[in-house]
Amino acid sequence: MKLKETIMIAIAALAFMLITGIAKAEDTIDVKVKNHVVNEWNDIKEYQTKTWAEAKTKWPWNVLLKGNNDTQN
């Protein structure tokens, strides 16, 4: 009976460690997904800011609003 009790305790301890390990992994996956989405959002905002700043200096805006046609030379 002593051997069976020891095996059952070992199995219960192993199951507990596996269950708590999986729960921690799910938390880290949630954090990783959140960080990925936030980083992508920031990258998109930076890219859009940069491209809009470049677009403001290019041909259509300068010709229509300021009368410059520097990019056509």
ABEGO torsion letter per residue (X at the ends): XAAAAAAAAAAAAAAAAAAAAAAAAAAAAAAAAAAAAAAAAAAAAAAAAAAAAAAAABAAAAAAAAGBAAAAX
